[in-house]
Amino acid sequence: NMKIGSIPFRPITIADKEIITSYTFSSNLRNCDFSFANICSWRFLYDSEFAVVNDLLLIRFWIDEGRVAYMMPVGSGNIVQAIRELEQDAERQEHALCILGVSSDSKNFLESVFPQEFKFIPERDYYDYIYLRDDLIRLAGKKYQSKRNFINRFMQAYPQYAFTAITPEIVPQCLELESVWCKENGCEEDEALLNERRSMTFALNHYEELDILGAALWVDGKIVAFTYGAPINGDTFGVHVEKADTTIEGAYQVINKLFAELIPEKYVYINREEDLGLPGLRKSKLSYHPYILLEKYAAIKFRE
């Protein structure tokens, strides 16, 4: 007995934080796509919308010049029925149902409930790097030797460094470092970097409402690195941004470690997001030895 009629999707705003996180925080989904701070600060690009139907959170957004896509439904309702309704919603937009950020667990679930009805495309560039918070703090053993070396060199060179939480007062200085970083990395020509900058500016300007935790590293009264993130679920914290002055050796390694120490202990896992297929980023994220490389698939449902 299919419920006819459209799903009451509406644009996601900061005011929806409580209702959305009431679903995401209690779920076992650890992908960075479910961080409320992420969803909000990237809304300008994806026009993300949500609906709560029969105790399930449904999220819809647009990619590639207006193709509709969805996240896995989250909550305790009937997921099978919800996916049939999402399929009808996609049909209304004249597209096959496309669910993005599908983890292996969700993929197995979809395969068992809809056998042979989905095509799964692994998207390696969007796999999430998830670390044990404890590993990032301790940096123990041979495999982290080079990280410890960088940190020691920084401590020797800048014994007077300071490390502080981000507050609204220092946001302009963080954005200043970001604009220097942008000039060095050719942001103006790079749409992806311009988009990142726009999402970062939004997040930092709505720091408190989004419940973001962030920190800055200072040398000689100047911010040389900053980072911030937000909880994804009850045991996983997402680090969404980390920027440093590349002329200060060890700045990245130091802020990474100090920020891991600042993140509350209940977050056993730290999700440091994707490498986007960028060779330098992939190398650096692998060099921190992820505990989980979270596979993410695009699931496309064959149309009847």
C-alpha positions in Angstrom: 0.0 0.0 0.0 2.1 2.9 -1.3 1.4 6.3 0.1 0.8 8.5 -2.9 1.8 12.2 -2.7 5.1 13.9 -2.6 7.5 13.9 0.3 7.4 17.3 2.2 11.0 18.3 1.6 12.1 21.7 2.7 15.4 23.6 2.6 17.8 22.9 5.5 18.5 25.9 7.7 20.5 26.3 11.0 17.1 26.3 12.8 16.8 22.6 11.8 19.8 21.5 13.8 18.0 19.9 16.7 15.6 17.8 14.6 18.3 16.7 12.1 20.9 15.8 14.8 18.2 14.0 16.8 18.5 11.4 14.0 22.1 11.6 13.0 23.7 11.6 16.4 22.0 8.4 17.4 22.7 6.6 14.1 25.7 4.4 13.4 26.6 6.3 10.2 30.0 7.8 10.4 30.4 9.5 7.1 31.2 13.2 7.0 28.2 13.8 4.9 26.0 13.5 7.9 27.7 16.2 9.9 25.1 19.0 10.4 27.8 21.7 10.2 28.9 20.2 6.8 25.3 20.0 5.5 24.6 23.6 6.4 27.8 25.2 5.2 27.7 23.4 1.8 24.0 24.1 1.3 24.7 26.9 -1.2 26.2 24.3 -3.5 23.8 21.4 -3.2 20.5 23.1 -2.2 20.1 20.4 0.4 16.6 19.7 1.7 15.2 17.4 4.3 11.9 15.8 5.4 11.1 13.6 8.4 8.6 10.9 7.4 7.5 7.9 9.6 10.5 8.4 11.9 13.1 8.6 9.2 15.2 11.5 8.2 15.3 11.9 4.4 17.9 14.2 2.7 17.7 15.3 -0.9 20.2 17.5 -2.8 21.3 18.4 -6.3 24.5 17.5 -8.1 25.9 17.9 -11.6 23.7 20.8 -12.9 20.4 19.7 -11.4 20.5 15.9 -11.0 18.7 14.9 -7.9 20.4 12.6 -5.3 19.6 11.4 -1.8 21.4 10.2 1.3 20.5 6.9 3.0 17.4 7.3 5.2 18.4 7.6 8.9 16.2 6.5 11.8 14.1 3.7 13.1 11.3 3.8 10.5 10.7 1.4 7.6 13.7 2.0 5.3 12.4 -0.2 2.5 9.2 1.8 2.2 11.1 5.1 2.4 13.4 4.0 -0.5 10.4 3.2 -2.6 9.1 6.7 -1.9 12.4 8.2 -2.7 12.3 6.3 -6.0 9.0 7.9 -6.8 10.3 11.3 -5.8 13.3 10.8 -8.2 10.9 9.7 -11.0 9.0 13.0 -10.5 12.3 14.7 -11.3 12.7 12.4 -14.2 15.8 10.6 -12.8 16.6 7.1 -11.6 17.0 7.0 -7.8 20.6 7.8 -6.9 21.7 7.4 -3.3 25.2 8.8 -2.5 27.7 8.1 0.3 26.4 4.5 0.7 28.7 2.6 3.1 29.4 -1.1 2.8 26.8 -1.9 5.5 24.2 0.1 3.7 25.2 -1.5 0.4 24.7 -5.0 1.9 21.4 -3.9 3.3 20.2 -2.6 -0.1 21.4 -5.7 -1.9 19.6 -8.0 0.5 16.3 -6.1 0.4 16.3 -5.1 -3.3 18.3 -7.9 -4.9 19.7 -7.0 -8.4 17.8 -3.7 -8.3 20.8 -1.4 -7.6 24.0 -0.8 -9.4 26.8 0.2 -7.0 29.7 2.4 -8.1 32.6 2.7 -5.6 33.8 6.3 -5.4 37.4 6.0 -4.0 38.0 9.7 -4.2 35.2 10.1 -1.6 36.1 7.4 0.8 36.4 8.8 4.4 39.5 8.5 6.4 38.6 7.6 10.0 41.2 7.5 12.7 41.3 6.5 16.3 41.4 9.7 18.3 43.9 8.0 20.6 46.3 7.2 17.6 46.3 10.9 16.6 47.1 12.0 20.1 49.8 9.4 21.0 51.4 9.1 17.6 53.1 6.0 19.0 55.5 3.6 17.4 57.7 3.6 14.3 54.9 4.4 11.8 54.4 7.8 13.3 58.1 8.6 13.7 58.2 11.3 11.1 55.1 13.0 12.6 56.9 13.2 16.0 60.0 14.6 14.3 58.0 17.4 12.7 56.4 18.2 16.0 59.7 18.2 17.9 61.3 20.5 15.3 58.3 22.9 15.6 58.5 22.9 19.4 62.2 23.7 19.3 61.8 26.4 16.7 58.8 28.1 18.4 58.9 27.4 22.1 56.6 30.3 22.7 53.7 29.0 20.5 50.1 29.3 21.7 47.1 27.1 21.0 43.6 28.5 21.6 40.0 27.6 20.9 38.4 29.5 18.0 36.1 32.2 19.3 34.1 34.7 17.2 36.7 37.4 17.9 39.5 35.5 16.1 37.4 34.4 13.1 38.6 37.3 10.9 42.3 36.3 11.5 41.5 32.7 10.5 39.9 34.0 7.3 42.9 36.1 6.8 45.2 33.0 6.9 42.8 31.3 4.6 43.0 34.1 2.0 46.8 34.0 2.1 46.6 30.2 1.6 44.1 30.8 -1.2 46.5 33.1 -3.1 49.3 30.6 -2.8 47.1 27.7 -4.0 45.4 29.5 -6.9 41.9 29.6 -5.5 40.7 32.2 -7.9 41.1 29.7 -10.8 39.9 26.7 -8.9 36.2 26.4 -8.4 36.5 23.6 -5.8 38.8 25.8 -3.6 36.4 28.8 -4.0 33.5 26.6 -2.9 35.5 25.4 0.1 36.3 29.0 1.0 32.6 29.9 0.8 31.6 27.0 3.0 34.4 27.8 5.5 33.3 31.5 5.7 29.8 30.4 6.4 30.8 27.9 9.0 33.1 30.4 10.8 30.5 33.1 10.7 27.9 30.8 12.3 30.3 29.2 14.6 28.2 29.1 17.7 24.9 28.2 16.2 26.4 25.3 14.3 28.1 24.0 17.5 31.5 23.9 15.9 34.7 23.2 17.8 37.8 24.7 16.4 41.3 25.8 17.4 44.1 28.0 16.2 47.9 27.7 16.5 49.8 31.0 17.1 53.4 32.0 16.6 54.6 35.5 17.4 51.0 36.8 17.9 49.9 35.5 14.4 47.7 32.6 13.5 49.8 30.0 11.6 47.2 27.3 11.5 43.5 26.7 12.3 41.1 23.8 12.2 37.5 23.1 13.1 35.0 20.3 13.0 31.7 19.0 14.5 30.2 15.8 15.8 28.9 13.3 13.2 27.3 10.8 15.5 27.7 9.7 19.2 31.2 8.3 18.8 32.6 10.1 15.7 33.8 13.7 15.4 34.4 15.2 11.9 37.3 17.5 11.2 36.1 19.6 8.3 38.9 22.0 7.8 42.6 22.2 8.6 44.7 25.0 7.1 48.3 26.0 7.9 51.0 28.4 6.8 53.2 26.0 4.8 56.3 28.1 5.6 56.1 27.1 9.2 57.5 23.6 9.3 55.4 21.2 11.5 52.4 23.5 11.8 50.1 20.9 10.2 51.4 18.0 12.4 51.2 20.1 15.6 47.6 21.4 15.1 46.5 17.9 14.1 47.8 16.4 17.4 46.7 19.3 19.7 43.2 19.4 18.2 42.8 15.6 18.7 43.6 16.3 22.4 40.9 19.0 22.5 38.1 16.8 21.0 36.0 15.3 23.8 36.9 11.8 24.8 33.6 10.2 23.9 34.5 10.6 20.3 36.6 7.5 19.8 36.8 8.1 16.1 37.9 11.1 14.1 36.7 11.4 10.6 39.1 13.5 8.5 37.0 13.3 5.3 38.0 12.5 1.8 41.1 13.0 -0.3 39.1 14.0 -3.4 41.6 12.0 -5.5 44.3 14.6 -4.9 47.7 12.7 -4.8 49.2 15.0 -2.1 46.1 14.8 0.1 45.8 11.0 -0.4 49.5 10.5 0.6 49.1 12.7 3.7 45.9 11.1 4.9 47.3 7.6 4.4 50.5 8.6 6.3 48.4 9.0 9.4 47.2 5.4 9.2 43.4 5.4 9.1 41.8 2.9 11.4 38.9 2.7 8.9 39.0 3.7 5.2 35.2 4.1 4.9 34.1 2.9 1.5 31.4 5.0 -0.1 29.3 4.0 -3.1 26.8 5.6 -5.4 23.8 3.4 -5.5 21.7 3.8 -8.7 18.4 1.9 -8.9 17.5 0.4 -12.2 14.3 1.9 -13.5 11.4 -0.4 -14.0 
